[in-house]
Every structure is written in structure tokens, then in C-alpha cells.
Amino acid sequence: MTPVALGTPERAAAELLAVLGRLKGVRDPGLEVSATQAAELAHRHGAGLLAVVEHPGADPALLVAGVVPVDRPADPAELGFHLDGPAIREVTRGETATGYPVVIVERIPVTGPGAQLQVVVTDPGHPRIAVFTLHSPTGRGWLDVAGVAGRFVSGVEFDPVAPDRATGRAPVSGRGTRSASGPPPGGTSGRSGRR
């Protein structure tokens, strides 16, 4: 996984494009569009992480993550309650390797390429959630990149300090090495494995 600096949207897009270009080995106009959109999205939503997730058997995917303040500590059972639709393949509830409740939503378009995994990690002690969105424009090697991102997310730990009152955000870090030997969360059920 290669994180990208979140200075300005233009700088983040340029760094993303450089990493994606290095990994793909070709100049692809679609990469520039993806890099620009991801950088703008990360800045618009105040993301704390923008990274390229890579695996030798997969096309690169983009990971955007941030901590979001909520009105009250989130109940994981409520988070997945209203999720449905043809693009949603799986909703899973569980616990990270660090003990936080998590809801994982996998979206695969009914038509066309691509795949998306959205993971919401809740902090039962504070009104905040960490939201991770992994997007693969092609979907090639999806289970591999989802596994890499899943190991990172599984090791997430909230900073014990309350969110900053001015921004409403609190730091979050992924320490995937604590869970790297365990199975990645999401994308490993029988339904996902049959694609």
C-alpha cells in the first residue's frame, strides 16, 4: 500500500497518477481521471488517508479513509439495516483484530467493471466512526486488493484522544501488522469467492 500526501487536490492527484502510472506501466487517460476524482473526493470529505493498494495479481485500487464525527456512538446493527440494492453483494458485521465493531459492504456493479468495498469501524466509547472506501476501477484481482486493504483496516486503532472540537476529526491509524496473519475481513465469504 502506497499512501499519498494530502497537501492540495492537485498535488495529491499528481502523486496518485505517478504511483498508478508506475504500477500500470502505461500512460492511460483513465488513470488521470481516477486520480483527479479520488484526490478531489479525499479533500472534499476531509480524508485522513489516500493510498494506492497494490497486489501483484491485481490492478491497483484506491483507498480513501477518514474519521467522521457522529451524533452518538454508532450501533453497528443500525449501520447495515437499510442497505440493499442490486449492486450490494454482501453486508458483513464483525470485529476488527483490535476489538472495534465493523460493518463491511461490498458493491459490485450489475453491469460493467469495477468493485467497491466500504468499511465502517465504530468507536463504542466516542461518537465517531472511521470510514474506509476501497475502489477498483477494473475489478481485476479484486479479492487480492480487498485482502490487502482488509488487513490494514483490521488493525485500525482510534486515538484515545477525543476528536478535535474545531474539525470534529480524530486521528486514526491502521496497524495491519497486528492482523496480517489472520484472514482479511470482507470479500472472503462463499458468495464473494464464487465471482
C-alpha positions in Angstrom: 0.0 0.0 0.0 1.4 3.4 -1.0 0.0 6.4 0.8 -0.2 9.8 -1.0 0.4 13.2 0.6 -2.9 15.1 1.0 -1.5 18.7 0.5 -3.6 20.1 -2.3 -6.0 18.2 -4.6 -3.7 18.9 -7.5 -0.6 17.6 -5.7 -2.4 14.5 -4.4 -3.8 13.8 -7.9 -0.3 14.2 -9.4 1.2 11.8 -6.8 -1.6 9.3 -7.3 -1.1 9.5 -11.1 2.6 8.9 -10.7 2.0 5.8 -8.5 -0.7 4.4 -10.7 1.4 5.0 -13.8 4.4 3.2 -12.3 2.2 0.3 -11.3 0.3 0.0 -14.6 3.4 0.7 -16.8 1.4 2.6 -19.4 0.1 6.1 -19.9 -3.7 5.7 -19.5 -6.0 8.7 -19.7 -8.4 6.9 -17.4 -5.8 6.9 -14.7 -5.6 10.7 -14.7 -9.4 10.9 -14.4 -9.4 8.4 -11.5 -6.5 10.1 -9.7 -8.2 13.6 -10.0 -11.5 12.3 -8.8 -10.0 10.4 -5.9 -7.9 13.4 -4.8 -10.9 15.8 -5.0 -13.1 13.3 -3.1 -10.5 12.9 -0.4 -10.2 16.7 0.0 -13.9 17.4 -0.1 -14.6 14.9 2.7 -11.5 15.8 4.8 -10.0 12.3 4.4 -7.0 11.4 6.6 -5.7 8.8 4.2 -5.5 8.4 0.4 -3.5 5.4 -0.8 -3.0 3.1 -3.7 -3.5 -0.5 -2.7 -1.5 -2.9 -4.8 -1.1 -6.7 -5.3 0.9 -8.5 -8.0 -2.2 -10.3 -9.2 -4.4 -7.3 -9.4 -4.9 -3.9 -10.9 -4.3 -1.1 -8.4 -7.2 0.1 -6.2 -7.7 3.4 -4.4 -8.3 3.6 -0.6 -9.8 6.7 1.0 -10.3 6.9 4.7 -11.2 9.3 7.4 -12.7 9.7 10.9 -16.2 11.1 10.9 -18.0 12.6 14.0 -21.5 11.3 14.6 -24.2 12.4 17.0 -23.8 9.4 19.3 -21.7 6.3 19.5 -22.8 4.2 16.5 -24.6 0.9 16.8 -23.1 -1.5 14.1 -26.5 -3.2 13.9 -28.1 0.0 12.7 -25.4 0.8 10.1 -26.2 -2.1 7.7 -30.0 -2.1 8.3 -31.1 -0.1 5.3 -28.5 -1.4 2.8 -30.0 -3.1 -0.2 -30.0 -2.9 -4.0 -28.6 -4.8 -6.9 -25.0 -3.6 -6.6 -24.6 -4.6 -3.0 -23.3 -8.1 -2.9 -22.6 -8.6 0.8 -23.1 -6.8 4.1 -21.0 -8.3 6.9 -20.7 -7.3 10.6 -17.8 -8.3 12.7 -15.0 -7.1 14.8 -11.5 -5.8 13.9 -8.4 -7.5 15.2 -8.2 -4.6 17.7 -11.7 -5.2 19.0 -13.7 -2.5 17.3 -17.2 -3.3 15.8 -17.1 -3.1 12.0 -19.6 -3.2 9.1 -18.4 -4.2 5.7 -20.3 -3.5 2.5 -19.2 -5.0 -0.8 -20.6 -3.4 -4.0 -20.1 -5.0 -7.4 -21.8 -3.3 -10.4 -24.5 -5.3 -12.0 -23.1 -4.2 -15.4 -19.7 -3.0 -16.2 -16.3 -3.4 -14.5 -15.2 -2.3 -11.0 -15.8 -3.1 -7.4 -16.1 -1.2 -4.2 -15.7 -2.1 -0.5 -16.8 0.3 2.2 -15.8 -0.5 5.8 -17.2 1.4 8.8 -15.4 0.9 12.1 -17.2 2.2 15.1 -15.8 3.5 18.3 -18.2 2.4 21.0 -16.7 4.8 23.6 -16.9 8.0 21.4 -19.3 9.5 18.9 -17.0 8.8 15.8 -16.6 6.3 13.1 -13.8 5.5 10.7 -14.9 5.1 7.1 -12.7 3.3 4.6 -13.7 3.1 0.9 -11.7 0.9 -1.4 -12.4 1.3 -5.1 -11.1 -0.8 -8.0 -12.0 0.7 -11.4 -11.5 -2.6 -13.2 -12.2 -5.2 -10.5 -9.3 -7.4 -11.8 -7.8 -9.1 -8.8 -10.5 -7.7 -6.5 -10.2 -10.3 -3.8 -6.4 -9.8 -3.7 -6.5 -6.0 -3.2 -9.5 -6.3 -0.8 -7.4 -8.7 1.3 -4.5 -6.2 1.4 -6.8 -3.4 2.4 -8.7 -5.6 4.9 -5.5 -6.5 6.8 -4.8 -2.8 7.1 -8.3 -1.9 8.3 -8.4 -4.9 10.7 -5.6 -3.3 12.6 -7.2 0.1 13.0 -6.9 1.8 16.3 -8.7 5.0 17.3 -6.6 7.6 19.0 -7.7 7.7 22.7 -7.9 11.5 22.5 -11.4 12.9 21.7 -12.0 14.4 18.3 -10.8 18.0 17.8 -13.7 20.3 18.5 -12.8 22.6 15.6 -12.7 20.0 12.9 -14.7 17.2 14.6 -12.0 14.7 13.4 -9.7 12.4 15.4 -6.6 10.7 14.2 -6.9 7.0 13.2 -4.1 4.7 12.2 -4.0 1.2 10.7 -1.5 -1.2 12.1 -2.1 -4.1 9.8 0.9 -6.0 11.1 -1.0 -7.0 14.1 -3.5 -8.8 12.0 -1.6 -9.7 8.9 -1.6 -13.4 9.7 -5.4 -13.5 10.1 -7.9 -13.7 7.3 -8.9 -10.4 5.8 -12.3 -9.0 6.7 -14.8 -8.9 3.9 -14.7 -10.4 0.5 -13.9 -13.9 1.7 -17.4 -15.5 2.1 -18.6 -18.1 -0.2 -20.6 -15.6 -2.3 -17.5 -13.4 -2.9 -15.3 -16.3 -3.6 -17.5 -17.6 -6.4 -17.0 -14.5 -8.6 
